[in-house]
Amino acid sequence: MSREVRMINSAKSLESMRDLGIDEETGVGECSDNSIDAGATKIRIHIGKSPEGNLSMIFADNGKGIPEEIPNRPDVEHTVQHVLRFGGKISHMGRNNPIGRFGYGLSQSVLCLSDRAVVYSKCAGSSIRTCYYDLDELRNSDAKLPDEEVLESIPAEHCPPDWNLEDSGTVVCFLNLDRGGYKLASNLARKLDRELGRIYRRYIASGLEITITTSGGDSFEVQARDPICQLPFSMEVKKFGIMPVHATCSFRFDGKDLPKLPEIIDPKTGTHAIIRIRMVKFDVEKVWKALGVKKTTGTPKNRRELTNWGFSGKGRGFSVMRNGRELDHKTTLGCYTDSSMYNYFRGEIEFPAVLDDYFNVQNIKGRFNLNPSLKASIRNRCANVVKNIANEATSQLRALEFIDKSTLDEEDLETEKLTEKIRNVVKRKQISREEHDAKKKDLQQRKESVISQVKTETSKKVADAEHLLSMAKSGGDKAEIDSAEDSLKDAKEEQSAAVSAIRKRFEIPAFCRKWVKPLRDGVLYAVEDYQDEIWVTINSESAFFQSLYERASQHTDQAALLDLIIFAIAYTEVDSNNSAEMVNFWRNVKQNLSMLTYLFSNMVRLEDKPPEDVGSDLSEYE
């Protein structure tokens, strides 16, 4: 007779343990860890519907299977039953760098996500063994698990379509995801496609195949996704090319490099344990060109593409890697205060399992907490590098934005042209001919200054392209020379187009013209009065701009309405500034207006939340 085995010590603990916060992505990650530790080269995930109307999920691999016995553990009679227990860890012999640690992953995942689950496993040359978990049965039996059984085959409904259990492998069925967060299989499939490609990028690059299918006919072959754009054949490298590593650093646990931390030997290498960090700055121009982005306040497609590829709060920051598996991404590691200026920064920190205690790796591996002394050391060495990367990216971004915002989109030009219609409706204050001539001269000089700045900014690109061509010619490689010549041609054409566009803009009559750039003092806008034209600069660093204006800019009619409102305020200011008292009055009004819009913008905190159950491309939207 088999000995009694409980999933957890007491049935009273079942409900509280279901609230550990494990979602579908985490649960699939725990199963994937087990598969990789078992030497799997193929993983298949199939998402369907349960009779109750919830999603169901089948996870299958071709690994070595759950071992039939555990060395030095004669108390464990049935190993498939054992892995459903909390703490039911089984190590795979021969695996040098296992991902699993505590043995809670599978049991926690099935309990937190599904009220029923079944596990099948087969080792080479052996029969199929199975055990299941049923929440209602556990409640009524003081958490006692059923006995393990032996089968000749796995029921067809518990296998992914067209999946053949080879000589060995494991299948885990989440039969009813009553605690899941998704209602549509396609949405969960897209989310898993994105998450697994990033978390297991190194394993995928080394040959691991992960396929996701749904009962609705979706099929995804998971591709490697590398946040720091270094991994050949990853989606990022295919899209943007390999980005140069800006800086690297390492921390050696030899008792000297980190004097406040002890000496630690990594048993896998026989040498001192080492933490390695790489930091990368994405080339803003390359990113924009690859994604077809013209400016950050452009069309929804522009903004969404940047967000989908991680150039937002959803992607910037450090990835944390343990034994080739990502534990977390978009974390600051205490090196900076998170903000959009770090959108083009990426970093990767990698550590061996022997340092788990210093990262406080928890049984849910996506959760960790750095040792305070180690965190301070990382901050001391990396914070300035990260800040320099952010500053370089910001400078590049502003240079590109200046060119774009000087030329404007067609929709913005239409708004400017619309203001010309009210020139004869509103009455400007009367000034002398001499004053008018002086303002006309100032306006012309201002326009020439803008054109000159556009030429200067684009000339830098031409000069860089000429330098690359010269270097290519000195190397003598025909392919490199051809590529450099094409780049130079593109740079010259872009320069000509930018200058032509700004000249064309100034040829179109407009009573008010819009500019967008950072302004000091947090003001909402600044205004320049040239009598025939009023130039209004909207502060891109104000709370109003970042929380409302930038979002409204994705919708032509909303953006035009906001522009016209700001134009009206600016016109009222300049046209009433006919005395020292009115100048002082408007100075106070602008201060109050800027302060109130700042307060209201932060109180409202508008969010771009997608409707429930939209695809992962929108769930990533910042």
C-alpha positions, 0 to 999 in steps of 0.5 A, spaced: 500 500 500 502 506 498 504 511 503 499 517 504 502 524 500 499 530 501 500 536 496 501 541 502 501 540 510 494 542 511 487 543 507 486 549 510 492 552 507 490 551 500 486 557 499 491 562 502 496 558 497 492 560 491 493 567 492 500 567 491 500 572 485 502 567 479 499 568 473 499 564 466 506 567 464 509 565 470 506 558 471 508 557 463 515 559 465 516 554 471 514 549 467 519 551 461 524 551 467 523 544 468 523 542 461 530 545 460 533 542 466 530 535 463 534 537 457 528 538 452 529 541 445 522 542 444 516 545 448 509 545 445 504 549 449 496 549 446 491 553 449 484 551 449 477 552 452 475 548 458 467 545 459 466 551 464 468 556 459 475 558 462 481 557 458 485 550 459 492 549 457 497 543 455 504 544 456 508 538 453 516 537 452 521 532 449 525 532 455 528 526 459 522 525 463 521 525 471 526 521 474 523 514 476 527 515 483 531 520 487 538 518 489 538 518 497 530 519 498 528 512 499 521 515 502 519 518 495 516 512 492 512 515 486 516 521 483 510 524 478 506 524 485 512 527 488 513 533 483 505 535 485 507 536 492 510 543 495 517 543 495 517 536 491 524 538 487 527 533 483 534 534 480 536 532 473 543 528 473 548 531 469 545 538 468 551 543 470 547 549 471 540 548 473 534 553 473 530 550 478 531 551 485 526 550 490 521 545 487 515 549 488 514 551 481 510 546 478 505 545 484 504 552 486 503 554 478 497 548 478 494 550 484 494 558 483 492 557 476 487 551 475 482 547 480 484 541 476 491 539 473 494 532 471 501 530 469 504 525 465 511 523 464 515 518 461 523 516 461 526 512 456 525 505 456 519 506 461 512 506 461 508 513 462 506 515 469 501 519 471 498 523 477 493 529 478 490 534 482 483 536 484 482 542 488 475 539 491 478 532 492 484 536 496 479 540 500 475 533 502 481 529 504 486 534 508 490 535 501 492 528 500 494 527 493 491 521 489 496 515 488 500 515 481 498 510 476 501 507 470 498 508 463 500 505 456 498 512 452 496 519 454 488 520 452 488 524 446 484 530 449 490 531 454 495 532 448 497 538 444 494 537 436 499 533 432 504 532 438 507 525 439 510 523 445 517 521 443 522 516 447 521 520 453 518 527 455 513 530 460 506 533 459 502 538 464 495 539 463 492 545 466 484 543 465 481 549 467 484 556 468 479 558 473 484 563 476 487 565 469 487 573 467 485 571 460 479 570 456 481 569 449 486 564 447 489 568 442 491 574 447 494 569 452 498 566 446 501 572 443 503 574 450 507 568 451 510 568 445 513 575 447 515 573 454 518 566 452 522 569 447 525 574 451 526 570 458 529 564 454 532 567 448 539 564 450 536 557 450 532 559 443 538 561 440 542 555 442 536 550 439 530 550 443 524 550 439 518 553 443 511 552 439 504 555 441 498 553 438 491 555 440 484 551 439 482 557 434 488 555 429 493 560 432 500 558 431 507 561 434 514 559 433 517 563 439 523 567 436 529 570 441 528 577 443 534 580 446 533 587 449 540 589 449 540 587 441 546 583 441 544 576 440 545 574 433 538 572 429 534 575 435 528 579 433 531 586 435 538 584 431 534 582 425 530 589 426 536 594 428 542 590 427 547 589 433 548 595 437 555 597 440 556 595 447 557 602 451 560 599 457 562 593 461 563 592 468 564 586 473 564 584 480 568 579 483 567 575 490 574 575 492 574 579 498 577 585 495 573 587 489 567 587 494 570 588 501 563 588 504 562 581 502 565 575 503 569 571 498 565 566 494 567 560 490 563 558 484 562 550 484 561 550 477 567 553 475 572 552 481 573 560 481 571 566 484 564 568 483 563 573 478 557 578 476 557 581 469 554 587 467 553 590 459 550 597 458 548 599 451 545 605 448 540 604 442 542 608 436 535 613 436 536 614 428 537 607 427 531 605 431 526 611 428 528 609 421 527 601 422 520 603 425 518 608 420 517 613 426 517 621 424 516 624 431 514 622 438 508 625 437 506 622 431 501 617 429 498 612 433 502 607 429 509 611 430 508 611 438 505 604 438 511 601 434 516 604 439 512 601 445 512 594 442 519 594 441 520 596 448 522 604 447 518 606 453 517 604 460 515 597 458 522 595 456 527 600 458 532 598 464 536 592 466 535 585 464 537 580 470 540 573 468 541 567 472 544 561 469 542 564 462 534 565 464 532 572 465 529 573 472 526 580 470 527 586 465 526 593 465 529 594 472 533 600 475 537 596 479 537 603 483 542 606 478 537 611 476 530 614 477 525 611 472 523 616 466 522 617 459 529 619 458 532 612 459 528 609 453 534 608 449 538 605 455 538 597 456 543 593 460 544 586 462 546 583 469 548 576 469 550 572 475 551 564 477 546 560 482 551 560 487 550 568 488 542 566 489 542 569 496 545 575 494 539 576 489 534 573 494 532 569 489 525 567 491 521 560 489 517 564 484 524 566 480 521 573 477 522 575 484 528 577 487 531 583 492 538 585 491 543 585 497 543 592 500 551 592 499 551 589 492 546 594 490 550 600 492 556 597 489 552 596 482 550 603 483 557 606 484 560 603 478 554 604 473 550 610 475 554 615 471 555 610 465 547 610 465 546 617 465 551 618 460 547 614 455 541 617 457 544 624 456 547 622 449 540 619 447 536 625 449 541 629 445 540 625 439 533 625 440 532 632 440 536 633 434 532 629 430 525 632 433 528 639 431 528 637 424 521 633 424 518 639 428 521 644 424 517 641 418 511 638 421 506 633 418 501 635 413 495 635 419 499 640 423 500 644 417 493 644 416 492 647 423 497 653 421 493 654 415 487 654 418 489 660 423 490 664 416 483 665 416 482 669 422 487 674 420 482 679 418 477 677 423 481 679 429 484 686 430 491 687 431 494 692 436 496 698 431 504 699 431 508 704 427 510 703 420 517 703 423 516 698 428 512 693 423 518 694 418 523 692 424 518 686 426 518 683 419 526 684 419 526 680 425 521 675 423 525 674 416 532 673 420 528 668 425 526 664 419 533 664 416 535 661 423 531 655 423 533 654 416 540 654 418 539 650 424 536 644 420 542 645 415 547 644 421 543 638 424 542 634 417 550 636 415 552 632 421 549 626 418 552 627 411 559 628 415 558 622 418 556 618 412 562 621 408 567 619 414 564 612 413 565 612 406 572 614 407 573 608 412 570 603 407 574 605 401 581 605 405 579 598 407 577 596 400 571 592 401 566 593 395 560 591 399 562 596 405 563 601 400 557 600 396 553 600 403 557 607 405 555 610 398 548 608 399 548 611 406 551 618 404 546 618 398 540 617 403 543 622 408 544 628 402 537 626 400 534 627 407 538 633 408 535 636 401 528 634 403 529 637 410 531 644 408 526 644 402 520 642 407 522 648 412 522 652 406 515 650 403 512 651 410 515 658 411 512 659 404 505 657 406 501 663 409 499 662 417 497 667 422 500 662 428 506 657 427 507 652 432 513 649 435 515 644 440 521 643 444 523 643 452 522 650 455 525 652 462 521 654 468 515 649 467 511 654 463 506 651 458 508 655 452 512 661 450 510 666 445 514 670 440 510 676 436 512 678 430 506 682 428 504 678 421 505 672 425 505 669 432 510 663 434 508 659 439 512 654 442 509 648 446 513 646 452 515 638 451 517 637 458 511 640 461 506 635 465 500 638 461 504 636 454 506 629 457 500 627 460 495 630 455 498 633 449 502 628 447 496 623 447 492 627 444 497 628 438 495 621 436 488 624 434 488 629 428 482 632 431 484 633 438 491 635 437 488 641 432 483 643 437 488 643 443 493 647 438 487 652 436 486 653 444 493 655 445 494 659 439 488 663 442 491 664 449 497 666 446 494 671 441 490 674 447 497 675 451 501 678 446 495 683 443 494 685 450 501 687 452 500 694 451 502 697 457 507 695 463 501 693 467 498 688 462 505 685 461 506 684 469 498 681 469 500 676 463 506 674 467 502 672 473 497 669 468 502 664 465 505 662 472 498 660 474 496 657 468 502 653 468 502 651 475 494 649 475 495 645 468 501 641 472 497 640 478 491 638 474 495 633 469 498 630 475 491 629 479 488 626 473 494 621 471 491 619 464 492 612 462 492 609 455 489 603 457 487 598 452 480 595 452 479 588 456 482 582 452 486 586 446 492 583 443 499 583 446 501 588 442 496 593 445 497 590 452 504 593 451 502 600 450 505 605 455 
